[in-house]
Amino acid sequence: MHIADIFQRDSTTFSFEFFPPKTAEAWDELFERISDFESLGPSFVSVTYGAGGSTRERTHELVVKLKSQGRLDPVPHLTTVGHTHDEVREILERYSAVGVSNIMALRGDTPRDLPGYNRAHDEFKYAADLVKLIRQFNGFGEHKDRRGFGIGVAGFPEGHPETANCLKLMDHLKAKVDSGADYICSQMFFHNPAFYDWCERCELAGIKKPLVAGIMPITSIGGMKRMAELSGCTNFPARLLKNIYQRQDDPEAVKKIGIHWATEQCRDLIDRGVRGIHFYTLNRSDATMQIYQTLALAPQRQKSTSQQVKTSK
């Protein structure tokens, strides 16, 4: 389903992010949990794409399998690093052929195994360039939906490691929107006021696309430190850190604190009318399940069907 139809259908979208497993064992483990995710009836799910296309085939395989099963609507990530325009068009053609409706367009990280990699040689300089190409591809009429792919892009409420200037960062985001993006999914954050401030700055910049909040429950201290390193998210509120470090010798307690914090974030976001919440799941369903149960969130597709029945009466 095209993302525009999803946002029209669901007053608040709830979505999950998966990454393509590296081993056969991890693949089996993910699909054992897929039924848990399916039971939550998400609006859509996204599938990550490794730096420089390192998981290209595994990403495609996971997307195609999810699409063929028909129970979860997959949105594959696509990054610019190391790709030519022709390679990207080929990827888009493959997704179009299997009926994928949406793409998450990202600039992407520099491959870790190529420390001297020079992005100046890339054909794509910015994510906005990728958005433009996808939108041009849409105009070729090769996709089954006459509107072409729905396009998502990333936003950074707390800044980006490579762009300290927040005004310039907002210019980059506006460029992505002006190039044809349909919605914006934020990087993870742990301080809701930072997200609300970012939403206001988006409004001031003339950005009127749906803003989806990225949430990742902290389940361990090690995981929290990796989040800060990989995402550049460093604004961990003192109250959260205090609670975690007071119980740092009890891994189960740390996990409960992290899930409780994420739950309260979601409760506040929903109360404030957020357009959507995107859970960075790390391919694990238990934390997200607990948040859904605590907040009594009904599956989106179930709610949508119920609303359609009421409307038809």
BELNORTA-V919233 format. One record per backbone hydrogen bond with DSSP energy under -0.5 kcal/mol. NH is the residue of the N-H (numbers start at 1). CO is the residue of the C=O. Records with the same first field share a line. If there is no record, write none. Layout:
NH=CO + CO
//
This chain:
5=2
6=2
7=3
8=4
9=5
10=6
11=9
13=275
15=277
16=44
17=279
18=46
27=23
28=24
29=25
30=26
31=27
32=28
33=29 + 30
34=30
35=31
36=33
37=33
38=34
39=35
40=36 + 37
41=38
42=37
43=14
44=14
45=73
46=16
47=75
48=18
53=50
54=51
56=53
59=55
60=56
61=57
62=58
63=59
64=60
65=61
66=62
67=63
68=64
69=65
70=66
72=66
74=72
75=45
76=74 + 102
77=47
78=104
80=106 + 107
81=107
83=80
88=84
89=85
90=86
91=87
92=88
93=89
94=90
95=91
96=92
97=93
98=94 + 95
99=96
100=95
103=150
104=76
105=103 + 152
106=78 + 104
114=111
117=114
119=117
121=118
122=119
123=83
125=123
129=126
130=126
131=127
132=128
133=129
134=130
135=131
136=132
137=133
138=134
139=135
140=137
141=138
142=137
148=145
150=101
152=103
153=183
155=185
159=156
160=163
163=160
166=164
169=165
170=166
171=167
172=168
173=169
174=170
175=171
176=172
177=173
178=174
179=175
180=177
181=176
182=151
183=151
184=210
185=153
186=212
187=155
189=214
194=191
195=191 + 192
196=192
197=193
198=194
199=195
200=196
201=197
202=198
203=199
204=200
205=201
206=203
207=202
208=206
210=182
212=184 + 210
213=276
214=187
215=213 + 278
224=220
225=221
226=222
227=223
228=224
229=225
230=226
231=227
232=228
233=227
234=232
236=234
237=235
241=237
242=238
243=239
244=240
245=241
246=242
247=243 + 244
248=245
250=247
251=249
254=250
255=251
256=252
257=253
258=254
259=255
260=256
261=257
262=258
263=259
264=260
265=261
266=262
267=263
268=264
269=265
270=266
271=267
272=268
273=270
274=269
275=211
276=211
277=13
278=213
279=15 + 277
280=215 + 278
281=17 + 279
283=17
284=281
289=285
290=286
291=287
292=288
293=289
294=290
295=291
296=292
297=292
298=296
300=40 + 41
301=41
303=299
304=300
305=301
306=302
307=303
308=304
309=305
310=306
311=307
312=308
313=309 + 310
//
